[in-house]
Amino acid sequence: MRSVVTTKEKVERLKQDTEIQKALEQTAPPKPTPGVSVDRKHKFFLGTYLLLLIVAQASDFYFISRVEDSASEYNIKRIVKLLTALVLVLIVVSMLFANWYTAVVSLGLVSLMLGFALQTPITSFIAWIYILVRTPYRVGDRIKIGDASGDVIDVGYLDTTLWEFGGEYLSTDHPSGRVIKFPNSNVLSSAVYNYSWPLFPYIWNEIKFNVAYESDLAFLAQTMRQIAEEEIGEAMLERVRTFRSLLSETPVDQLEVREYPAVLFRVSDNTWLEAIVRYLVEPKQAGRVKSKLIEKMLATLNNAPDKVMFPKGPAR
């Protein structure tokens, strides 16, 4: 008598086949993973957030605040804030997605879409990293980039803020009162003129007078040089000597860096001689020093009309 094989028994026999087992495993729905309660998630997030705040404040108090260079201190604070924000984002993502594979895939798709929509901000963020590493400028530096000139007062993740000097309403280096913002990405495509190079934070400036050929050039040169030296001061000259010795360790020809003011004469196109005094000065003091020098030089030179003859009337 033949035994009757039921459908259930046939199914069980087929399940014993290795290929069928693999096929069933591939098509089976994912097993539910034990979830974490909402309260536990909130407590974990709050505890982690408080811990990060404590760590950030402690590092700021014990380590960052002891950095002597203010620009480096500013950059380190920016980096700590960025790292704190990234850690918080990762924690939030891990709480929203129990499965890390799903989270990574979701973030990858979102990043791909945002990459096309936010090309300029992403480039500016990369430029911020470039600014930190290569330091074309730092907070406190006086720079010119494109048509913007000013003192750097903030270097953000996406843009840089300048306190403008000069500008279209002023002919001097006095602050204009305006604030300039430009994206950090400009650093990657424009030349940056930095007036505050750490190895030599000075610029050359000059004052020019038109004088007659009959003037006493020796008296004129001595007077202009002496007044410039007195105004600049010995302390300034000593600082220039120090930085000049630092330049000897670079490819710059330090022999061309003269700490004392120099006077030279040049033939002008208007039949007069140009008496030029050239001197070194700190960039942010250039306007003030130049005004004082002009005032003192004119007062002294005008007291010797027989030795120094300036243009008069329509000849000016």
C-alpha positions in Angstrom: 0.0 0.0 0.0 1.5 3.3 -1.2 1.9 5.9 1.4 0.3 9.2 0.6 2.8 12.1 0.6 1.2 15.4 1.6 2.0 18.8 0.2 3.5 19.9 3.4 6.0 17.0 3.4 7.0 17.8 -0.2 7.7 21.4 0.8 9.8 20.2 3.7 11.8 18.0 1.4 12.5 20.8 -1.1 13.7 23.0 1.7 16.5 20.6 2.3 18.0 21.5 -1.0 20.9 24.0 -0.6 20.0 26.1 -3.6 16.5 26.5 -2.5 17.6 27.5 1.0 19.8 30.3 -0.5 16.9 31.5 -2.6 14.6 31.6 0.4 17.2 33.5 2.4 17.6 36.1 -0.3 13.9 36.7 -0.7 13.0 36.6 3.0 12.1 39.9 4.7 14.6 41.4 7.1 14.2 40.2 10.7 13.0 43.0 13.0 15.8 44.3 15.2 15.1 45.1 18.7 14.7 48.9 18.8 15.8 51.3 21.5 13.1 53.1 23.3 12.5 56.8 22.5 13.2 57.8 26.1 16.6 56.0 26.0 17.4 57.7 22.7 16.6 61.1 24.1 18.7 60.5 27.2 21.6 59.2 25.2 21.5 62.3 22.9 21.2 64.7 25.8 24.0 63.0 27.7 26.3 63.0 24.7 25.5 66.7 23.9 26.3 67.7 27.5 29.5 65.7 27.5 30.6 67.4 24.2 29.8 70.8 25.6 31.9 70.0 28.8 34.8 68.7 26.7 34.7 71.7 24.4 34.5 74.2 27.2 37.3 72.5 29.1 39.6 72.4 26.0 38.8 76.1 25.4 39.7 77.0 29.0 42.7 74.8 29.6 44.3 74.6 26.1 43.0 77.0 23.5 43.0 80.1 25.7 46.7 79.5 26.4 47.7 79.8 22.8 49.6 83.0 22.5 48.9 83.7 18.8 45.4 85.2 18.6 45.0 84.1 14.9 45.9 80.5 15.8 43.6 80.5 18.8 40.7 81.7 16.5 41.4 79.0 14.0 41.5 76.2 16.7 38.2 77.4 18.1 36.6 77.2 14.6 37.9 73.6 14.1 36.7 72.5 17.6 33.2 73.9 16.8 33.2 72.1 13.4 34.2 68.7 15.0 31.6 69.1 17.7 28.9 69.7 15.1 30.0 66.7 13.0 29.9 64.4 16.1 26.4 65.6 16.9 25.3 65.0 13.3 26.6 61.4 13.4 24.8 60.8 16.7 21.5 62.1 15.3 21.9 59.9 12.2 22.7 56.8 14.2 19.6 57.5 16.3 17.3 58.0 13.2 18.7 54.9 11.4 19.1 51.7 13.3 20.7 50.1 10.3 24.1 51.7 9.5 24.0 50.4 6.0 20.7 52.2 5.3 22.1 55.4 6.9 25.2 55.3 4.8 23.3 54.8 1.6 20.8 57.5 2.5 23.6 60.0 3.3 25.4 59.1 0.0 22.3 59.8 -2.0 21.7 63.1 -0.2 25.3 64.1 -0.5 25.2 63.4 -4.3 22.2 65.6 -4.7 23.5 68.4 -2.6 26.9 68.2 -4.3 25.3 69.4 -7.6 23.1 72.0 -5.9 25.8 73.4 -3.5 29.0 73.5 -5.6 30.0 77.0 -4.6 29.5 76.6 -0.8 31.4 73.3 -1.0 34.2 75.0 -2.9 34.2 77.7 -0.3 34.5 75.2 2.5 37.4 73.5 0.8 39.0 76.9 0.4 38.5 77.4 4.2 40.6 74.3 4.8 43.1 75.7 2.3 43.3 79.0 4.2 43.9 77.1 7.5 46.7 75.0 5.9 48.4 77.5 3.6 47.5 80.6 5.6 47.4 83.2 2.7 45.9 85.4 5.4 44.8 85.2 9.0 42.5 87.2 11.3 44.1 90.6 11.9 46.1 90.7 8.6 45.7 93.6 6.2 45.0 92.2 2.7 43.8 93.0 -0.8 42.0 90.4 -2.9 40.4 91.5 -6.1 38.8 94.9 -5.6 38.5 94.4 -1.8 41.0 95.8 0.6 40.8 95.7 4.4 41.7 94.1 7.7 40.5 90.5 8.2 38.1 90.3 11.1 36.5 86.9 10.5 37.3 83.8 8.5 34.2 81.7 8.4 33.6 78.2 7.0 32.1 79.8 3.8 33.2 83.4 3.6 35.7 86.0 4.9 34.9 89.4 6.4 37.0 92.5 5.9 37.0 95.8 7.7 37.6 98.0 4.6 40.2 100.7 4.5 40.4 103.3 1.8 37.6 102.6 -0.7 35.9 104.8 -3.2 35.1 107.5 -0.7 38.6 107.9 0.8 42.0 108.6 -0.7 43.9 107.5 2.4 44.3 104.2 4.2 41.8 105.1 6.9 39.0 102.6 7.6 35.9 103.5 5.5 33.4 102.1 8.0 32.2 99.5 5.6 32.4 95.7 5.9 33.2 93.5 3.0 32.2 89.8 2.7 33.5 87.5 -0.1 33.3 83.7 -0.5 36.4 81.8 0.5 36.4 80.3 -3.0 37.9 83.6 -4.3 41.2 82.6 -2.7 41.5 79.7 -5.1 41.1 81.9 -8.2 42.5 85.4 -7.2 45.8 86.8 -6.1 46.0 87.7 -2.4 48.1 90.7 -1.4 49.1 90.4 2.2 50.6 93.4 3.9 51.2 91.5 7.1 53.7 88.7 6.2 54.9 87.2 9.5 58.5 87.2 8.4 58.4 90.9 7.5 55.2 92.8 8.6 56.2 96.1 7.1 55.7 97.9 3.8 57.7 100.6 2.0 56.1 104.0 1.7 57.4 107.2 0.2 56.9 111.0 0.1 57.7 113.0 -2.9 58.3 116.8 -3.3 59.0 118.8 -6.4 62.0 121.1 -6.0 64.1 123.4 -8.2 67.4 122.3 -9.7 69.1 125.1 -7.8 68.1 123.6 -4.4 70.7 122.4 -2.0 70.2 118.7 -2.5 72.6 117.7 0.3 70.7 119.8 2.8 67.4 118.5 1.4 68.4 114.9 1.7 69.8 115.2 5.2 66.8 117.1 6.5 64.2 114.6 5.0 66.2 111.6 6.2 66.7 113.0 9.7 63.0 113.9 10.2 61.9 110.4 8.9 64.3 108.7 11.3 63.1 110.7 14.3 59.4 110.0 13.5 59.9 106.3 12.9 61.9 105.9 16.1 64.8 103.7 17.1 62.5 101.0 18.4 61.0 100.6 15.0 64.4 100.5 13.4 65.5 97.8 15.8 62.4 95.7 15.0 63.2 96.0 11.3 66.8 94.8 12.0 65.4 91.8 13.8 63.1 90.8 10.9 65.9 91.5 8.5 68.0 88.8 10.2 65.0 86.4 9.8 64.9 87.1 6.1 68.4 85.8 5.8 67.0 82.3 6.3 64.7 82.7 3.3 65.4 83.2 -0.5 64.6 86.9 -0.1 67.7 89.2 -0.5 67.8 90.7 2.9 70.6 93.1 1.8 68.0 95.1 0.0 66.0 95.6 3.2 67.4 98.9 4.7 66.0 99.8 8.0 67.0 103.5 7.7 65.1 105.9 5.5 66.6 106.6 2.1 66.4 109.8 0.0 66.7 109.8 -3.8 66.3 112.3 -6.6 64.6 111.9 -9.9 64.1 114.1 -12.9 60.4 115.0 -13.2 58.5 115.5 -16.5 57.5 119.0 -15.4 61.0 120.4 -15.4 61.4 120.0 -11.6 63.4 117.6 -9.6 61.5 115.0 -7.5 62.9 114.6 -4.0 61.7 111.2 -2.6 62.2 109.8 0.9 61.5 106.1 1.2 60.9 104.4 4.6 59.5 101.3 6.2 56.4 101.5 8.2 53.7 99.2 9.7 50.8 98.9 7.2 48.1 100.0 9.6 50.2 103.1 10.6 51.1 104.1 7.1 48.6 106.9 6.7 49.2 108.5 10.1 53.0 108.4 9.8 52.9 109.8 6.3 50.8 112.8 7.4 53.1 113.6 10.3 56.2 113.4 8.1 54.7 115.7 5.5 53.8 118.2 8.1 57.2 118.2 9.8 59.2 118.2 6.6 57.3 121.1 5.0 57.7 123.1 8.2 61.4 122.6 8.3 62.1 123.0 4.6 60.0 126.1 4.2 62.2 127.7 6.9 65.1 127.5 4.5 63.9 129.2 1.3 67.4 129.9 0.2 68.3 126.2 0.2 65.0 124.6 -0.8 63.0 126.1 -3.6 59.5 124.8 -4.1 57.2 125.6 -7.1 55.2 128.8 -6.6 52.0 130.1 -8.1 51.1 128.6 -11.5 54.4 126.5 -11.6 53.0 124.2 -8.9 
